[in-house]
């Protein structure tokens, strides 16, 4: 058995010797030296292994850093892109702000113009309403009544404030009477023209306080004004003034008859017959001033009726 073991041992030593530079079997001292050498080699291998491990770790760390750097670069690129986009958006926002400011400026200008227009429109509308009302009033206004106002002042008939007549206790100045006759002559002539009426026999000549009446066939003229110098010494002057008033009554009668023919409902309040109106003579007599004043009052009344008729024709048109 020992021989077999020895053989086996020798074979093991041969194998070991073939795989290393050391001859086997070794002595105890050589074995210790070999063990020390192997321990040193093992220690060196361990250090080298640790170095490789550290290097591997560093390599992994560098890979993570590269990935992180790459990611950071991507982030920075995205950030730059976002900055550019934000700058573009800010520029667009500024443009929109300018547009909005311009819009509000135009809106305010338009609002001011609109308000101005509305104010002008309201003013024009108010003026239109006012003018329309004025026009309506004017259309309804009797311009003849405004131009020739006939009224009463106690026992006197008046035209435009001038008294036509005289009383013993109220001695109206002849300048006022003559002015009243001038207005009365002008009114009768105006109404005749308005109605396209032509007088026969006589022609009215309104000349203010010095109006007169002319005979058409022979141009005889009668003064329709007085001086107050009525006496037996001046019968010629008395007759001319009285003839003028009688001629005026004749013209008034002609125009009154024409108006009554045109409007059957119209009846003048006082009938005229030659020198009388309402059975009162229009001739002036020094001691008959009350009768004369009454005749003049009746004359103005008839004229006022004819004036109303002419005004009604004007308003109906």
Helices and strands as residue ranges (DSSP letters): H 2-18, H 28-140, H 143-147, E 150-153, E 156-159, E 162-164, H 174-194, E 202-205, G 208-210, E 212-215, E 221-223, G 232-234, H 235-262, E 272-273, E 276-277, E 280-281, H 289-316
